[in-house]
Amino acid sequence: MSLDHATVRRIASLARIRVEDHEVDALCHELNGILGWIEQLNEVDVSGVAPMAGGTNMATGNHAVPMRADVVTDGGYPDKVLSNAPERIGDFYVVPKVVE
């Protein structure tokens, strides 16, 4: 897959990133390089390799790093956290829609 200048401009627009005309060529080259690496990774034969989530084997319970308890160690004060939010609904930030 190869990106052209129009596609790079569209990606920048969707990401709400301002890209000047003189930057498009370099950005196009850089993104095409990244996609090239991804294509190389897709060629690697991973049959027989068990999927992993992180550095431990969760399926067998053989943990290289001891697991900590999943407990809340901080928080409990949403009014303080959201005190500088421009807009909120309940205990949540309100953000503009960014998906077309």
C-alpha positions as CSV (number, residue, x, y, z in Angstrom):
1,M,0.0,0.0,0.0
2,S,1.3,3.4,-0.9
3,L,-0.1,6.7,0.3
4,D,-0.4,9.7,-2.1
5,H,-0.4,13.4,-1.2
6,A,-4.2,13.6,-1.2
7,T,-4.5,10.7,1.3
8,V,-1.9,12.2,3.6
9,R,-3.8,15.5,3.6
10,R,-7.1,13.6,4.4
11,I,-5.4,11.7,7.2
12,A,-4.1,14.9,8.6
13,S,-7.6,16.5,8.4
14,L,-9.2,13.6,10.2
15,A,-6.6,13.7,12.9
16,R,-7.1,17.5,13.1
17,I,-3.4,18.1,12.4
18,R,-2.3,21.1,10.4
19,V,0.1,20.1,7.7
20,E,1.7,22.8,5.5
21,D,2.1,22.2,1.8
22,H,5.9,21.9,2.1
23,E,5.5,19.2,4.8
24,V,3.3,16.8,2.8
25,D,6.0,15.3,0.7
26,A,8.2,14.4,3.7
27,L,5.2,13.1,5.7
28,C,4.1,11.0,2.7
29,H,7.6,9.4,2.5
30,E,7.7,8.8,6.3
31,L,4.2,7.2,6.4
32,N,5.0,5.0,3.4
33,G,8.1,3.9,5.2
34,I,6.1,2.9,8.2
35,L,3.6,1.0,6.1
36,G,6.5,-0.8,4.4
37,W,7.7,-2.0,7.8
38,I,4.2,-3.2,8.6
39,E,4.1,-5.1,5.3
40,Q,7.3,-6.8,6.2
41,L,5.9,-7.8,9.6
42,N,2.9,-9.3,7.9
43,E,5.2,-11.6,5.9
44,V,6.6,-13.2,9.1
45,D,5.3,-16.8,9.7
46,V,3.9,-16.9,13.2
47,S,2.1,-20.2,12.9
48,G,2.7,-22.2,16.0
49,V,3.5,-19.1,18.1
50,A,1.0,-18.6,21.0
51,P,-0.5,-15.1,21.2
52,M,0.7,-13.1,24.2
53,A,-0.6,-10.1,26.0
54,G,2.4,-8.4,27.5
55,G,5.5,-10.2,28.8
56,T,3.7,-13.0,30.7
57,N,2.0,-16.1,29.7
58,M,-1.5,-15.6,31.1
59,A,-2.9,-18.9,29.8
60,T,-0.6,-21.1,31.9
61,G,-0.4,-18.8,34.9
62,N,3.4,-18.8,34.6
63,H,4.1,-15.1,35.4
64,A,7.6,-13.8,35.0
65,V,6.6,-10.7,37.0
66,P,4.4,-11.1,40.1
67,M,0.9,-9.7,39.5
68,R,-0.3,-7.0,41.8
69,A,-3.9,-6.8,43.0
70,D,-6.1,-4.8,40.7
71,V,-7.4,-2.2,43.2
72,V,-8.0,1.5,43.1
73,T,-5.1,3.2,44.9
74,D,-6.0,6.8,44.1
75,G,-9.0,8.8,43.2
76,G,-12.4,9.1,44.7
77,Y,-12.5,12.9,44.2
78,P,-14.1,13.5,40.8
79,D,-15.0,17.1,41.6
80,K,-11.3,17.9,42.1
81,V,-10.3,16.1,39.0
82,L,-13.0,17.8,36.8
83,S,-12.7,21.2,38.4
84,N,-10.9,22.7,35.3
85,A,-12.9,20.8,32.7
86,P,-14.5,23.3,30.2
87,E,-17.6,21.1,30.1
88,R,-18.8,18.0,32.0
89,I,-21.7,15.8,32.4
90,G,-21.8,14.1,35.8
91,D,-18.3,12.7,36.5
92,F,-17.3,12.7,32.8
93,Y,-15.5,15.2,30.5
94,V,-17.5,16.4,27.5
95,V,-15.4,16.4,24.3
96,P,-16.2,17.3,20.7
97,K,-17.1,14.6,18.3
98,V,-14.1,13.8,16.1
99,V,-15.5,10.9,14.0
100,E,-17.1,11.6,10.6
